[in-house]
Amino acid sequence: MNKLRILFLAAIASFIGLETWSQIDIDYQLPPQEILELADAPMPPSIMISRDGRNIILTHRNRFISIEELAETEIRLAGLRINPAKNTASRTSYSNNISLIKAGEKEAVPVQGIPSDARLAGFSWSPDQQRMAFTNTVYNGVELWVLDISSATARRLTGAILNGNMGIPYTWIPNNKELLIKTLPADRQPLINKSTNIPSGPKVSVTSGTEAQNRTYADLLQDKADEFNFTQLSRSALQKVTIEGHITPWMETAIYGRMNFSPDGNYVLISTWHEPYSYMVPYSRFPSKTTVYTSDARMVKVVTEQPLLEDLPKGWNSTMKGIRNINWRSDKPATLTYVIALDEGDQANKAEFRDEVYELPAPFDADPRSLVKTINRYSGITWGDDNIAIVYDSWWHTRNTKTYLFNPSDAALAPQIISDRNYQDNYSDPGRFMTTRNQWGESVLDMQDNYLYLSGQGHSPDGPRAFIDRYDLNTKKTERLWQADGISTFEQVIFATDIRK
């Protein structure tokens, strides 16, 4: 009798257990309406102002991404995180709408033509500031769109043919009528599915070679399948598209990086990556080549060929040997500038000067000319004219940064150090030199008579008080022209439409 009672109770317990642990499907639950309204409150828009200050673009976005977006496929290769179905970076932040404040108007008007399900990114003003290009990501890829400022309307220029896996997939051509775009190659092959792919052999790491510091990076290539997929996802063909949407081929398929036109539009600087790849470093350290072409795709000069960089010297201030930081000089129609380390890129080496800046004007067949040397590691230049430019450097270990005034036309004149400070000391920050746009639409020093101008946040024990100073090139002294009160309002200087006013 006792045995029957025990079996009966056990059967009841089993039945209750089945009821207790059974699974049911439910929808995601929503919080009360008050909390939902708080969570879904509109985000402040991002602002992009035309360089003359007459038109303002406002881009709007959702506060959170959708569950559908979170569920999209992500592939991690060579330091990249890619959505292979859409051919763009998987962590892109999108806007969903655009509005425009025109010159003389106070209220923003919505831009017409934007799709209701838009995922907008990669905004860029045209050189003449009359249009803005941007991308729209759809279910099967990336489209190129253009916004006409005068009519406040947007329209699609291409289908979902852009390859956004290696950064923004287009650049404006300085004629304001065309854009150079990276498109999906016609010969792209299907990706290897690593979850079902059977490797043909083991992965072998070789320890021979030279001794070197081994930095660690995320999302590196791991095998031949990764190499194949990286190649397929990164390759693009370069094409031109007019603002009417007419597309023509421009250059053959390769793994393209930067595409920068000279200020006068006659040349374009293009970088490409190529094999051999590495399982130790991201794609930015893969072998690369930087070349100058004419605007009609004729090769002019190979500026540099960077080898595979797996063994850089250790330290925050160490860098590569050879040519780096290649750019166009903004105050010249077509002059290249670049930097070479004087300490072989190794911060442990003693050197009076760490870096040297060179220039190479079109047609790029003369010897490069030295412009200036920096005591610390080079960190940038603001160009002015033939006689005035500002160069910056920094050194991580001491947190020191220097600002130099130098003459780009006479390397025999020693540069003058006009600021020498700890870059973490906000109270001593003199601000940044203000710029204006020249005849090519490039940023250059805003010079009036014999003065330059500085703007900054004006940090102090009482809080930030934004300011504008005038810098006298003769006396090397500054005069404060304006400062925010820092009490009733918070203000920040973006740019000045006319500094003399």
C-alpha positions in Angstrom: 0.0 0.0 0.0 2.8 2.4 0.9 4.6 1.5 -2.4 1.4 2.4 -4.4 1.1 5.7 -2.5 4.7 6.7 -3.2 4.2 5.9 -6.9 1.0 7.9 -7.1 2.7 10.9 -5.4 5.7 10.6 -7.8 3.4 10.6 -10.8 1.6 13.8 -9.5 5.0 15.5 -9.0 6.1 14.6 -12.5 2.9 16.0 -13.9 3.3 19.3 -12.0 6.9 19.5 -13.0 6.0 19.2 -16.7 3.4 22.0 -16.3 5.9 24.2 -14.4 8.8 23.9 -16.9 6.9 23.9 -20.2 7.9 26.8 -22.6 5.6 29.2 -24.3 6.5 31.9 -26.9 5.6 35.5 -25.9 6.3 38.8 -27.6 8.7 41.4 -26.3 7.0 43.3 -23.5 6.7 47.1 -23.4 7.0 49.3 -20.4 4.2 51.7 -19.3 3.5 54.5 -21.7 5.2 57.2 -19.7 8.5 55.3 -19.7 8.1 54.4 -23.4 7.6 58.0 -24.3 10.8 58.9 -22.4 12.8 56.1 -24.1 11.5 57.1 -27.5 12.0 60.9 -27.1 13.6 62.4 -30.2 17.3 62.8 -30.2 18.8 66.3 -30.8 19.8 66.5 -34.5 23.3 66.6 -35.7 24.2 69.9 -37.4 26.3 70.5 -40.6 26.8 74.1 -41.6 27.9 75.3 -45.1 31.2 77.1 -45.0 29.6 80.4 -45.7 27.2 79.9 -42.8 24.1 80.4 -44.9 22.6 76.9 -44.9 22.3 74.4 -42.1 21.6 70.7 -42.5 20.0 68.8 -39.6 20.2 65.0 -39.6 17.8 63.1 -37.3 18.2 59.7 -35.9 16.5 57.2 -33.6 17.7 56.8 -30.0 18.0 53.1 -30.3 18.6 50.6 -33.2 15.9 48.0 -33.9 16.0 44.3 -33.0 16.1 43.6 -36.8 19.3 45.6 -37.1 20.9 43.9 -34.1 20.1 40.5 -35.7 21.9 41.3 -39.0 24.9 39.2 -39.9 28.4 40.5 -39.0 31.7 39.3 -40.3 35.0 40.3 -38.6 38.0 40.4 -40.9 41.4 42.1 -40.7 40.1 44.7 -38.1 36.9 45.3 -40.0 33.3 44.5 -38.9 31.2 44.1 -42.0 27.6 43.4 -42.9 28.1 41.2 -45.9 24.5 41.4 -47.1 24.6 45.2 -47.3 28.3 45.7 -48.1 28.9 48.3 -45.4 30.3 48.6 -41.9 28.1 46.7 -39.5 28.4 49.2 -36.7 27.4 52.3 -38.7 25.3 54.9 -37.0 22.4 55.9 -39.3 20.2 58.9 -39.6 16.6 58.5 -40.7 15.6 61.9 -41.9 17.0 65.3 -43.0 15.8 68.9 -42.6 17.3 72.1 -43.8 17.5 75.7 -42.5 18.1 78.0 -45.5 19.7 81.4 -45.4 17.4 84.0 -43.9 15.0 81.5 -42.5 14.4 80.5 -38.8 12.5 77.3 -39.1 13.8 74.0 -40.5 12.0 72.5 -43.5 11.9 68.7 -44.1 13.9 67.6 -47.1 11.6 66.0 -49.7 12.3 62.6 -51.3 13.8 60.8 -48.3 12.4 57.2 -48.1 10.3 56.4 -45.0 12.7 53.6 -44.0 15.9 55.5 -44.7 19.2 54.6 -43.2 21.4 57.5 -44.1 25.2 58.0 -43.5 28.3 59.4 -45.1 27.2 63.0 -45.5 29.5 65.3 -47.5 29.0 68.9 -48.9 29.9 69.5 -52.5 32.9 71.8 -53.0 30.6 74.7 -54.0 28.2 73.9 -51.0 25.2 73.8 -53.3 24.6 70.1 -52.7 25.2 67.3 -50.2 25.8 63.7 -51.0 25.0 60.8 -48.7 24.5 57.1 -48.7 21.3 55.2 -48.0 21.6 51.6 -46.9 18.8 49.3 -48.1 18.1 45.6 -47.7 20.6 44.5 -50.4 23.3 47.2 -50.3 24.3 50.9 -50.3 22.9 53.6 -52.6 24.3 57.1 -53.4 21.9 60.0 -53.0 22.3 63.8 -53.4 20.4 66.7 -51.8 19.9 69.9 -53.8 20.0 72.8 -51.3 18.1 75.3 -53.4 15.0 73.0 -53.8 15.4 71.1 -50.5 14.9 67.8 -52.4 16.9 64.6 -52.4 17.1 62.0 -55.1 18.9 58.7 -55.7 21.9 58.7 -58.0 22.7 55.0 -58.0 21.2 51.6 -57.1 22.7 49.5 -54.3 26.0 49.1 -56.1 28.4 51.0 -53.7 31.0 49.1 -51.7 31.1 50.7 -48.2 33.2 48.0 -46.6 36.4 50.1 -46.7 35.0 53.4 -45.5 32.9 56.1 -47.2 32.5 54.8 -50.8 32.6 58.1 -52.7 34.3 61.5 -52.9 33.2 64.7 -54.7 35.2 65.7 -57.8 36.0 69.4 -57.5 34.0 70.3 -60.7 30.8 69.9 -58.5 29.2 67.9 -61.3 30.6 64.4 -60.6 31.5 62.0 -57.9 34.1 59.2 -57.8 32.5 56.1 -56.3 33.6 52.6 -55.2 31.3 50.0 -56.7 30.9 46.2 -56.3 33.0 44.5 -58.9 31.3 42.4 -61.6 33.6 39.4 -60.9 32.9 39.2 -57.1 32.6 35.5 -56.0 30.4 34.1 -53.3 31.8 34.1 -49.8 33.0 31.0 -48.1 30.7 29.8 -45.3 33.1 29.0 -42.5 30.5 27.1 -40.5 30.3 24.5 -43.2 33.6 24.8 -45.0 36.1 22.0 -44.4 39.7 23.2 -44.3 42.2 21.6 -46.6 44.9 21.4 -43.9 46.0 22.6 -40.5 46.9 26.1 -39.5 50.6 26.4 -38.9 52.3 29.3 -37.1 56.0 29.7 -37.9 58.3 31.2 -35.2 61.3 31.8 -37.4 62.3 35.3 -38.4 63.4 38.4 -36.4 62.6 39.2 -32.8 59.9 41.9 -32.5 57.3 43.3 -30.2 53.9 41.6 -30.8 51.0 44.0 -30.5 47.5 42.5 -30.1 44.5 43.5 -32.3 40.9 42.4 -32.5 39.2 40.7 -35.5 42.2 39.5 -37.4 42.3 37.1 -40.3 42.7 33.5 -39.1 42.9 31.3 -42.2 42.7 31.0 -46.0 38.9 31.3 -45.9 39.2 34.6 -44.1 41.7 35.8 -46.7 39.4 34.9 -49.5 36.4 36.5 -47.9 38.4 39.7 -47.1 39.5 40.0 -50.7 35.9 39.6 -52.0 34.4 42.1 -49.6 37.1 44.7 -49.9 37.6 44.8 -53.7 35.9 47.6 -55.6 35.8 49.1 -59.1 36.1 52.9 -59.4 33.5 54.7 -61.5 32.3 58.2 -62.0 28.7 59.3 -61.6 27.3 62.6 -62.6 24.7 64.5 -60.5 22.2 63.4 -63.1 23.0 59.7 -62.3 25.0 58.8 -65.4 27.7 56.2 -64.5 31.0 55.5 -66.4 33.9 53.2 -65.6 37.0 55.0 -64.3 39.6 52.4 -62.9 40.0 48.7 -62.7 39.2 46.6 -59.6 41.4 46.7 -56.6 41.3 47.1 -52.8 40.9 50.9 -52.7 41.4 53.1 -49.6 41.6 56.9 -49.8 40.7 58.9 -52.8 41.7 62.6 -52.5 41.6 65.1 -55.3 44.1 68.0 -55.5 42.7 71.4 -54.7 42.6 72.3 -58.4 41.0 69.0 -59.3 43.6 68.0 -61.8 45.1 65.1 -59.8 43.8 62.5 -57.4 45.8 60.6 -54.7 44.7 57.0 -54.4 45.8 54.3 -52.0 45.4 50.5 -52.5 46.2 47.4 -50.4 47.4 44.1 -51.7 48.7 40.7 -50.6 50.5 39.2 -48.7 48.0 39.5 -45.9 48.9 39.0 -42.2 47.2 37.1 -39.4 49.0 39.4 -36.9 47.9 42.9 -37.8 44.8 44.6 -39.3 44.5 45.6 -42.9 45.9 49.1 -42.3 49.3 47.4 -41.9 49.0 45.3 -45.0 51.2 46.2 -48.0 49.9 49.3 -49.7 50.7 51.7 -52.6 49.9 55.3 -52.8 49.8 56.7 -56.4 49.0 60.1 -58.1 46.7 59.9 -61.1 45.3 62.6 -63.4 41.6 63.3 -63.2 41.2 61.1 -66.3 42.8 58.1 -64.6 46.3 58.3 -66.1 49.1 57.3 -63.7 51.6 60.1 -62.9 53.7 58.9 -60.0 53.9 56.2 -57.3 54.5 58.2 -54.2 55.3 55.3 -51.9 54.9 51.5 -51.5 54.5 50.5 -47.9 55.6 47.0 -47.0 53.8 44.7 -44.6 54.2 46.3 -41.1 54.3 43.5 -38.5 57.2 44.6 -36.4 56.9 48.3 -35.6 59.1 49.5 -32.7 57.2 49.5 -29.3 55.8 52.6 -27.8 53.1 55.1 -28.3 55.4 57.5 -30.2 56.9 54.9 -32.5 55.9 54.9 -36.1 56.8 53.4 -39.5 59.9 54.1 -41.5 59.6 55.9 -44.8 56.9 58.2 -46.2 53.7 58.7 -44.2 51.0 61.3 -43.7 50.7 62.0 -47.4 48.3 64.9 -48.2 47.7 67.8 -50.5 48.9 71.2 -49.5 45.7 73.2 -49.2 47.1 76.6 -50.2 48.6 75.3 -53.5 46.8 73.9 -56.6 48.6 70.6 -56.6 51.4 70.1 -54.2 51.9 66.9 -52.2 53.3 66.9 -48.6 54.5 64.0 -46.5 56.4 63.2 -43.4 59.5 61.0 -42.8 60.7 59.9 -39.3 64.3 61.0 -38.5 64.6 58.5 -35.7 63.8 55.5 -37.9 60.3 55.6 -36.3 61.7 54.3 -33.0 61.0 56.4 -30.0 63.9 54.8 -28.1 66.4 56.3 -30.5 67.8 59.7 -29.5 67.2 62.4 -32.0 67.3 66.2 -32.1 64.3 66.2 -34.4 61.8 63.4 -34.7 60.1 64.2 -38.0 60.7 66.1 -41.2 58.0 67.5 -43.5 58.6 67.5 -47.3 56.7 68.9 -50.3 56.5 67.8 -53.9 54.7 70.0 -56.4 53.2 68.9 -59.7 54.2 67.5 -62.0 56.0 65.5 -59.2 59.2 64.8 -61.2 61.6 67.0 -59.1 63.4 66.2 -55.9 61.2 66.7 -52.8 62.0 69.9 -50.7 62.3 70.0 -47.0 59.9 72.4 -45.2 60.3 72.0 -41.5 61.4 69.6 -38.8 59.7 68.9 -35.5 61.1 68.1 -32.1 58.3 65.8 -31.1 56.3 63.5 -33.4 54.5 65.4 -36.1 50.7 65.8 -35.6 49.5 68.2 -38.3 49.8 71.4 -40.3 47.5 74.4 -40.9 48.6 76.0 -44.2 48.4 79.8 -44.7 50.3 81.1 -47.8 53.8 81.1 -49.2 55.2 82.7 -46.1 53.2 81.5 -43.2 52.1 78.0 -41.9 51.5 76.4 -38.5 52.8 73.0 -37.6 52.0 70.9 -34.5 53.7 68.1 -32.8 53.2 66.0 -29.6 55.0 63.4 -27.4 52.9 61.0 -25.4 55.3 60.2 -22.6 55.7 63.8 -21.5 52.2 64.9 -22.8 54.1 67.8 -24.4 52.8 69.6 -27.5 54.5 72.3 -29.5 53.1 74.8 -32.0 55.5 76.2 -34.6 55.2 79.2 -36.9 57.3 78.6 -40.0 57.9 79.9 -43.5 57.2 77.2 -46.1 59.2 79.0 -48.8 62.5 79.3 -46.8 63.6 76.2 -44.9 66.7 78.1 -43.8 64.6 80.2 -41.5 64.2 78.4 -38.1 60.6 77.8 -37.1 59.4 79.8 -34.1 57.8 77.9 -31.2 54.8 79.9 -30.2 53.3 77.4 -27.8 55.0 74.8 -25.6 52.7 73.1 -23.1 51.2 70.0 -21.6 48.2 69.0 -23.8 46.3 67.7 -20.7 46.4 71.1 -19.1 43.2 72.6 -20.4 43.7 75.9 -18.6 46.8 76.7 -20.6 45.2 75.9 -24.0 45.7 78.9 -26.3 43.1 77.6 -28.7 43.3 76.6 -32.4 44.1 78.9 -35.2 40.9 79.8 -37.1 40.6 79.0 -40.8 38.7 80.2 -43.9 38.2 78.8 -47.4 40.4 79.7 -50.3 39.5 79.8 -54.1 39.6 75.9 -54.2 37.3 75.6 -51.1 40.2 74.3 -49.0 40.9 75.3 -45.3 43.7 77.9 -44.8 44.7 80.2 -42.0 42.3 83.2 -41.7 44.7 86.1 -42.0 43.7 89.7 -41.9 46.5 92.3 -42.4 49.2 91.0 -40.0 46.9 89.0 -37.7 45.9 85.4 -37.2 42.9 84.4 -35.0 42.5 81.8 -32.3 39.4 80.2 -30.8 39.0 77.9 -27.8 36.9 76.6 -25.0 38.6 78.9 -22.4 38.6 76.4 -19.6 39.2 77.9 -16.1 38.4 77.2 -12.5 35.0 78.9 -13.1 34.2 76.7 -16.0 34.5 76.9 -19.8 34.2 80.4 -21.3 34.7 80.2 -25.1 36.9 83.0 -26.6 38.3 84.5 -29.8 41.8 86.0 -29.7 43.8 88.0 -32.3 47.4 87.0 -32.7 49.9 89.6 -33.9 52.5 88.1 -36.2 54.9 90.9 -35.4 54.8 91.0 -31.6 53.8 87.3 -31.2 51.2 88.5 -28.6 47.5 87.8 -28.4 44.6 90.2 -27.7 41.2 89.0 -26.6 38.4 90.1 -28.9 35.5 88.2 -27.3 34.7 85.9 -24.5 31.5 84.2 -23.4 30.2 85.0 -19.9 30.2 81.3 -19.0 27.4 81.9 -16.5 24.0 82.4 -18.1 24.8 80.5 -21.3 27.1 77.8 -22.7 28.7 78.9 -26.0 31.1 77.3 -28.4 32.8 78.9 -31.5 32.3 76.8 -34.6 33.6 79.2 -37.2 33.5 82.9 -38.1 31.8 84.0 -41.3 33.7 87.3 -41.2 36.2 87.6 -38.4 36.6 91.4 -38.9 33.0 91.9 -37.7 
